[in-house]
Amino acid sequence: MNDSSDCPICGQENAFFGPLVDDSTLEKAEILTEKMNEESFKTMVNEKVKKLCARFCMLCAENSGIKMRKCSTTDGEKWIIQYFSKENLFSDSLVPYADCASEEHEGHTALLISEISNLENVLGNEYLLKNFERTDGLQTIYDGQVSDYRKYMEIYEAFTTGYTGFGDIEGLSDELKQLFEESRQRVRQLVENVIKLKQRELQIEQDNLQMSIDHFVETSDTEEFEKEHARKISMNILNNFLEITSEFQFSQKDLDEIDRKVTQRMEELEESYKKGLFLEIETDSKFYKYQALMQELGDIDRLMTSFQTDSEDELDIKINDELEKLQKIEEAMKETKKAKESMDPKEFINQMDQFRKFSKFLHMELFEMVSEKNTSLIQILEAHERYNYAHLMHLKNFAVTPEEDSDDAAFSIFIKDFESIKSHF
């Protein structure tokens, strides 16, 4: 809601009878309606109502930026609060009428708090204004991380499906079979590693969330019932993490090894970046780490861009066509074997030889296609592995926690902004 009845476009004064409503206001109204249906939220609002003064000075409230209007209802005339800001909350702007009268303020009028018809909604909205960024904002961020994790798990699982072997195809050399199996094994190893890195990432995000919850509970100066409500929201978010992370099968050795590699890679990137500088300045900040990490993310983005071609889809279509042909040959061979007794022996042998030759030819073509696909998968997975390490470097060196350094927070925002405009991340 805009704090003016003037037209924001032409500047005409009092162009609108009341303050303007925009899309964000409507969105917040929907959120408030949903929250007011929650029992714990209603209880918290009722507690806030009890703490307000019975009568307050209308003029003092209006001078603080509160906008009110008198309306006729079925229950008689009531007042509604039209506007207040995050900087001037309604409950903070109330001056008890007794205090105002003692100052002998001329023209000041008292209003009973019970005469405000939308009081509960006002106080509920106050809470959202103060805490939306911290609680609902946290939910948006961390729910997105859980969603991203699940999305990546589906992608990585897809990497391991498809044509997986050639069996004992007559005429296909052991060397070719071994090359194929080695490439498939490399794909499996990379998938296992990128999954572990993603799981470690989720664990760190969970730890950061837990630190934020603990910090708020310990240091917040809000009312206890507000604090408890915020804690419940945060714990609901945390439980979404625990539902996933509780199934991780990490040993401490696995965690230590991942963290060691993350630290090592960060040191190597920073050292490499410094070698390219004309002049290195001594500094206690993580500026060079930040620059090295941004350089790495830029390199990964360019690498991933180079993979974006239509050839992968075309290759999948060709592989499926070859597999369908092989299936038809196998079915034809089974039918021919069933009809063996009624066929001329030479004709039977000739047909089976033709089937085997065609099958061998298709397998050779299929081998080349699948090997090409495996090579492409390995390159893509290696890029994902590289990015997952880079993201862990981000979380480890520029963590957004209650104890964060202001420089670290700024660097973290810059890194996230860069990642947000790159579709590959």
N, C-alpha and C positions, 0 to 999 in steps of 0.2 A: 504494500500500500504506500502510495507516495505521500509525502508530508506537505501537500499543497493542493489547493483547488484551482491553481492557475494552469493554463494550458502549457504543457512542456514543449510544444512545437512553436506556437505563435507568440506565446508569452502573455496572452490576455489574462488579466486578473479575474479571479472568481468565475472562471469559465465553466467550472463544474460545481455542482451543489455540494458534493462530498469529495473526500480524497479518492484518488484513482486506484483501481485494482488492476494488477498485471498478472501474467501467467504464473510467476513465482509465488504471488500471493495466493492464488487459487490452489497451487500445489501444496503450499504450507497448510491451507485450510483443510485439504483432504487428509494430510498427515495428522493434523490436530483432531479431526473427527475420529480417525482410526484410533488414536491414542486415548481419547476420552472414553472409548468403549473398553479400555483395559482397566481391570479392577485396581491394580497397583497404582496406575497413573491417577485414577480418580481419587484414591485414598490420599495420595501425595498432594493433589490440588486442594482437597478438603482441609488438610492440615495447614496449608498456606492461608486459606480463608480465615481460619480460627485466629491466626496471628495478626490480622489486619485490625486497625483501629475502627471503632464503630461509626464515628463521624469524621469526615475530613473536609478540608477547605477546597472548594471547587476552583476558585481563582488561582490559588497557589499551584494546584495540579495543572491547570491550563497554562500558567506561566512557565511550567516545566516542560511544556510541549505535548501534554496530553490533550487529545481532542475528544469531546463528549457531545452527545446529542440526546434530547428528550423525545421519547416516542410514546404514542398512545397504543396500549395493548388491551387485551381482554381483561387483564388484571389491573387496569388503570394505567396511569402514566408511569413510565419507567425510563431510566437513563441507560444508555449504552456507551461503552468506550469504543470510539472509532479508530483511534490511532495512538500508538506509543512506539518508541524506538528501542533498540537494544541498549543505546547509551542512556536513555531515560525511561526505565521500566516503570510501569504504572505503580506497582507496590512500593518502589523506591521513591516515587515522587509525591506520595501522599503525606500531607502535613496534618496531623491531628488538629481538629478545629479548636480544641482547648488551647493548644500552643499558639495558633494563629490569633485567637481572640485576646490572649494575654499580650500580644504585640500591638493590639489595637489597630489592626489593619482595616482601613476603611473600605467598605463595599464588598468585603469577603463574605461568601455564603457557605453555610454548612450543608453537607449532603450525607445521608445515611448510606453506609456501604451496602445495606440490604436493598437499596433502591436501584442498584446496578444489575440489570437483567442478564448481562453476559459476563458476569464476574468470573465464573469458573473457566470459561473459555479464555478470558484475558489472562488469568494466572497460568493456565495450561500453556498458552502461547508464549508467555514470559519464559517458562521453563525451556521450551523448545528453542527459543532465541538464544538462551544462555548455554544450552547443552547440545544443540543439534550438531554442531561441528564436531563435538567430542564424542557423542554416543552414536547418533545416526550416521555421522560422518565416518566414524570408525567402522560401523556396520557395512557401509558402502565399500570402503577400502578392503576390509578383511574378507567380506563375502565374495568380493571380486577375486581375491587371491585364491580362495577355495575353488571358485568356479574355474579360474584359469588352470589350476592344478588338474582338475578333472578333465578339462579339455585336452591338456597336454598328454595325460595318460591315455586317452583315446587315440591320439595321434601316434604316440610311440607304440601302442599295441598294434596299430595298423601296419607299422613298419615290419613287424615280424610275421605277418600273414602273407598268403600268396603261395606261389610254387616253391616248394622247399627241398626237392631232391629228384634225382633221376633213377634211383633204384638200380637194378641190374640190367640196364638196357644193353642188348647185344651190340657190340661194335663200338660202344662209347668207351674211350680209353679211361683207365684208372686215373691218369694224370688230369684229364678234363674234369672228372668227377671230384677229384681232390681240390682243384682250383675253385670249383663251384662251392664245395663245402667250406673251404677256407673263407670265401667271401661272405657266406651266410653266417659263419661263426663270428666274423668281425662285426656284422650287423647286430647280432645278438648281444655281443659284448658292449657295443656302443649304446644300444637301447637300455641295457641293464645299468650302465653308468649314468646316462642322462636322467633316468628315473631316480637313481640314488641322489643325484645332485638336486633334482626338483624336490625330493622328499626332505633333504637337508634344508633347502630354502624355506619350505613350509614350517619346519621345526623352528627356524630362527624367527620367522614372522610370529609364530605362536608365542615364543619366549618374549619377544618385544611387546606383544599385546598384554601378556601377563604382567610385565613390568609396568605398563601404562595403567593397568587396573589397580595394582598395588600402590603405585605412586598417588593416584587420585584418592583412593580410600584413606591413605595416610596423611595427605597434605591438604586436601580440599577443605575450604572454609564454608561450604554450603551446609544447609540443614541436614540432619542425619537421615530424614526420610527421603530427601532428594538424592543424597549420596547412595542410599540403599537401592533406590530405583535405577540409578545410573549403573550401579554394580551389577544388577540383575541383567540389564541389557548387555553389558560387556561380557558377562559370563555366558549368555546365550551365544554370543559370537565365538567365544573361546571354545564352547562345546562343539561347534561345527568343525573346529580344527582337531579337537581331541578325537572326534569320531573317525577321522582319517589317520592321524598320526599314531594313534594307539595300535594300529595294525602294522606299523613299520617294524621291520626286523633288523634293527641296527645294533651292532655291538659298539662298545666304546672305542674299540680299535678302528672300526669303520668310520666313525665320526671324526676321530683324531686324524685319520689319514686324509679325509676330504678337507678338513680345515687346514692341514699342513700344506696340501697342494694349492689351496686357495691363497694362503699366505705367500707361498713360493712364487706362484704365478704373478701376484701383485708386485712382489719385489722385482721380478724379472721385467715386467712391463714398465715399472717406474725407472729402473736402471736403463732400459733401452731408450725410453723417452728422453732422459737426461743426456744421454750420449749425443742426441741430435740437436741439443741446444747450443747456441753460440756462446751464451753466458749463463751459468747456473748461479742463482741467488740463494744464499742460505736462509732458510725459513723454517719455523716450527709448525707451520700449517701443513695440511695435506694437499696443497695446491698441485704439486707434481703428481701425486697419486690420482687426483681428480683428472688432470690433463691426460695422463697415461691411460686411464680407464675410458675416457671419452674417445681417445684415439682408437682404442681397441674396439669399442662399440661401433665406431664409424667403419672400421675395417670389416667387422662381422656383417654389418648392414650391406656393404657393397658386395661381400661374398654371397650373401643370401639372395641379393638382387640378381646376381648372375645365374642363379638356379631357376629363376622364374621363366620357364618356357613351356610351350604346349607339347613338346616332344615326349614328356613323361606320360601324358594322357594317351598319346598316340601309341606309345610303346605298350601300355597296359592293354589297349584294344587288340594289338597284334598278338600279345601273349595269350590273351583269352581265346582269340581265333585259333591259334595253334593248339591250345589245350582241347578245344572242341573237336578239331580234326583228329587229334590223337584218340579222343574218346570214341569217335565214330569208327576208327580203324580197329580199336580193341573190340567193339561190339561186332564188327564185321568178321573179325577173326574167330570170335566165339560162335557165331552163326555158321561159319565155314566148318569149324570143328564138329558141330552138331550134325552137319550134312555130309561128313566124311565118308560114311558107309555107302552113300548113294552116289558118290562122285568117282570119276576116273582118278586113280592114284596120282598120275602125272599132273592132272589138272589141279588136284588138291595141293600138291607140293608146289606147283607154280604159283597158285594164288597166295599161299602162305608166304612164299619167298617175296612176292611183290608187296604184301602187307608189311613184312619186316623191313624191307628196303625203304618203303615210304615212311614207316614209323621212325627208322633211324635218321632219315633226312629231316623229318620234323623235329626230332629231338636235338639234332645238331643246331637247327635254326633257333629252337627254343632255348638251348644252352646259351647261345650268343646274346639273345634278347634279355634273358634273366640275368646273365653276367653283367650286361650293360646297366640293367636296372639296379643290381646290387652295388655296382660301382657308384652310381648316382646316389643311392641311399646312404652309402658310407660317407660321401662328401657332405650330404645334407645333415646327417647325424653328427659328424665331426664339427660342423658349424653350430649345431644346437648345443653340443657339449661345450664348445668354446664360449657360447653365449651364457650358458648356465653357470660356468665358472665366473664369467664377468659379473653376472648378477649377484653371485655370492660374494664377490669382492666388494660390490656396492653395499650389500647388507652388512658385511663385516667391518668395512672401513668408514661408512657414512650412515650408521644406524640411526633411525628415527626413534629415539627412546627419551624418557623424561630427563635423563642425565646428558643428553646430546650437547655437543659443542655447537654454538651458533653457526660457525663456519661449516661444520659437517652438515647441518640442516640445510644450509644454502646450497652446498654442493649436491646434496641428495635431491633437492628440488630440481636443479639444473639437469641432473642425470635422468630423472623421471620424465621431465619435459621432453628431453631428447628421445627417450624410448617411446613416449606416447605418440610421437609423430612418425614413428617408423613402424609400418604394419608387420614387419617380421618379428618384432619383439612383443 
